[in-house]
Amino acid sequence: MIVPSPYGELLARIPVRVDSLAVLGTTTRYWEYGDVSSTSVIIVVHGFRGDHHGLEPVIAMLPGHRVLAPDLPGFGESEPLADRAHDIDGYAAWLRAFVESVGVPDRVVLLGHSFGSIVVAAAVSDGLAADEVVLINPIAAPALAGPRGILTRLAVFYYWAAAHLPERSGFALLRNRGIVRIMSIAMAKTRDRPLRRFIHDQHDRYFAAFWNRRVVLEAFRASVSRDVSEFAGSIRQRTLLLAAAKDDITPVSAQHRLQALFPDATLHVIPDVGHLIHYETPGPAAEQLERFLTAVKPA
């Protein structure tokens, strides 16, 4: 049984169309929300093991904007990369090519959540043109150094086991619903039971929506070995960092250190939420995004 989204009514008011693009020799599926004739666009990049659905609660809170939400290659409905690894370099190259292929208007805002924050930071650092950058739950430091590093090490063992089992068994382990639920419970901080049910249902439905074992293992290795701090110093665009007070992957202290590495970054910490800002507090996230975008308009 599908759990209704608490943000479903708002999202339903926003026009949406689905399209595909050939990017780096493979097919990328993306969703376009809002007014297609808008002279500005927000391009959102979801996190590890998710797809575009994860950022829909935030999109629901942005009815006045045009938003493009692709599935990362190898996840959701986008095909895996053809001749590249599913690592930060591969995904950054894909994002640059996607933006060039889709055609962009006068103002481009790049938004990345979690793993997507590293992809966005790497792409912008490497020259992807953007007017503003927004990073939600940015990976500010190596995941193994996070406040619950022991859980990350357990995750490393889990993915190691999935890699060393026979193909069929390893693939089944990666999609095991019980383990997915444990991950979901560990990340959710809200005490709102209907919202928790929705979060768990989202993870049940989309957290295993990857194409093959190679894709998810390559992306996991990238997620725990790279972080935004590598690229922050070379990102000249205005940047908004939306961090969480209870994030188990990156503590607030690391977010403050990350902010200092950017030439022009604003940090806002959302209280009483962890690594699921996009599910638990999309309203406050969208509010901060609106303030950020209206603070300085391009000439």
N, C-alpha and C positions, 0 to 999 in steps of 0.2 A: 504494500500500500504506500503510495506516494504521499509524503507529508506536505501540506500546502505551505507555500512560502509566505512569511509575514510581510514580505515586500512585494508580493505578487500583484496586488491591485495597482500599486504605483507603477510597476514595470509595465503592466498591460496598457497603460495610457501612452506609452512611448512607442512610436512607430519603429519597426525593426524589419530588416531584410537580411537574407543570408546569401553569401556569394563565395566564390572560390577564385584563387589566383595561382598561377604557376610561379613558384618562387624557388630559385636555385635548383631547378630540375625536379621539383616535387610539388604536390598540390597542398596549398594552405586554405583552410576553411575559415571564414571570418563572418562576424555578425556586425551589422551597422545599425546603430540606434540613433533616433532623433532626426533632425532636418538634414537631408543629404546635400542641400544647397548651402549649408553654413560655411562661412569663410574661416572657421576654425574647427579643429578636430582634436579630440583626446584619444590617443591610441593606448590601450591597456594591455598589459602582459601579465598573465596569471602565474601562480606559483607552481611548485613541484608537485607532480602527480595529479594536478587539477586540470580544468579546462575553463573555457570562457564563462561557464555558469557561476564560478566562484565569485566573480566580480560583478555579477548582475545586481546584487543588493545595493552596491555603491552606485551603479549606473541608474538604478531606479530613483535615486535621490538627486539625479542630475538631468531633470527633464528638459532644461533649456540648452543642452549641449549635444553636439554630434559626437558619437563615440564609436570607435572601431575596436572590436574585441576578437582577435584571432585565437584559435587554438594553437599552442606551440607544436611544432613538428613532432610527430610521434605520439601525441596526446589528443584525446577527444577525436575530432573528425579530420584532423590534419595528418597527412602522410608523414612518415619518418623522413629525415634528411637523406638525400640520395648518396652523396659521396663525402659526407662529413660526420665527425663524431657529434653526439648530442651533449656537447660540453658548452662552456661559456663562450668560447671562440666561435663554435659552430652556430649557436643560437644568436650571438651578436651579429654575425654575418647575415643570418636569415632575417633578423629584424631590420637591418639596413636595407636589404633587398626588398623586403615586404613594403616598407615605407616608400621606397622609390617606385615600386610596381603599382601600388594602390593609387598613387597620385594624391598629393596633399594640397590644401588651400593655404591661405596666408599665415595662419597661426597653428603651430603644431605643439601639443603637449604630450609628453611621453610619461606614462604611469606604469610602474611595476610593483607587484606585490611579492614579498618574500623572495623566492628564487628569481622571480621576474624582476626584482629590484637589481639583482646582479647583472642580468641580461641587459636591462635598460642602461645601467651605468657603464657597462663595457661597450655597448654600441655607441653611446654618446661620446665616451672618452675616445673612441676610434674615429670620430668625425661625423656621426649621424646628426643631421641638422634637426634642431628642436628649439622652440622658444622658451619652454619651461620644462622642468623635470619634477615629477612627484613620485616619491618612494614610500610605499605603505609597508609597515613591518620590515624595514630594510635589514638585510643581513649585514650588520655593521662590523662583525668580527667573525673569526672562524667558529663554526657551529660547535666544534668540540670544546671550545672554551666557554660556552654558554653556562647559565646558572644551573641548568640540568644536563650537564655534559654527559652524565652517566646514561641518560636516556638516549642521547645521540650515539654513544658507544654501543648500546644495545641495538640501535638501528643499523649501525655499521655491521654488526655481527649478523643481523637479519638479512641484509642485502648481500653480505659475503656468502651466507648459506644459500641464498637464492641463486647466486652466481655459480656455486660449485655443485649444486644438485643437477641431475639430468634435466634437459631442457623442459620437458613437460612438468616435472615435479617443481622445478624452480619457478616456472611461470605460475603454477597453481599457488605456491607459497606467497608470491608477490600479490596475488589477488585474493588471498584468504580473508574472508569477511570478518572473522574474529579479530585478526590482527589490525585490520583497518579500523574496527570499532575501538580497539584499545588506543590507537593513535588519535582518533577523534575525541575520545574521552579525555586524554591527556592534554589536548590543546584547548578544549572548550573551558571557559571560565564563568560563563553566565550561569545564574541559578534559575533563570526563566525556563521552566520545563518544556513548554511548547517550542521555544527557540532552540533548546538543546536537541529536541527530537528532529527539528528541521536540519540542524547542523549535521547530526549523525546520518540522516537520510541523504543529505547532499554528498557526504563522504562515501556512503554505501553505493551511491549511484555513479559517482564520477571519479573517485579516487583510484579506481582500477581501470580507468578508460585509457590505457596506453596500448600501443600496437604490439609490442613484443618485449622480451626480457632485455635485450640489448639497449633499447631506448631508455628504460627506467634505470638500469644500472649505470649507464654512462651519465645520465642526468644526476643521479644521486651522488656519484663521486664528485661531480662538479659542485653540487650544492654544499658539500662539507669541506671542500678544499679551496674555494674562492669566496670572496666577499666584496662588498661595495667599497671598502676602504682602499683597495688597490687602485681604484679609478677616480676617487673623489677629487683629488687635487687637479685633475685635468678637465673637470666639468665646469665650464665657465657660465653656463646658464643658471638663472635663478632656480633654486631647488627647494622643494618642500619635503621634509622628512616627517612622516606620521608614524610615531612609535607608540608602543603599548607599555603601560606601567607594569604589567604582569607577564611580559613576554618571556617564555622559557628558553628561547633560542638566542636572543640578544638582549642583555640587560640594558636598562636606561643609561647607566654610566658609559657603556660602549657607544650608545647613540649620541651622547654629548661629545665624545671624542671624535666620532664620525663627522658630526656637524662642523667641528673645528677644521677638518681637512678640506672642506669645500670652500671655494672662493666666495660663494654667495648662497648660503643655505639657511633656511628657517626650520627649527625643530619644534614640533608640537607633540606632547605626550598625552595620550588619551588614557584616563584612569579606568581602573576596574575591568581591564580587558587584556587578553594575552595575544597570541599569534594569529587570532582570527578577527582582526578589526573589520575585515570585509563582510563577515557574517554577523558579528555581535554589535558593532557600533558603526554601521555604514552612514547613519545620519550625521554624527559628529565629524566623521571623515570627510563627507561631502561638503559640510559647512566650512571646514577649514580649507578645503580645495577651492571653494567659491571665493572665499576671502583672499586667498593667495592669488587667484587668477585676476581678480578685479583690483588688486592693490596697485599693479603697474600694468598698463595696457601697452602693447607694441605700437610704435609710431606708424 
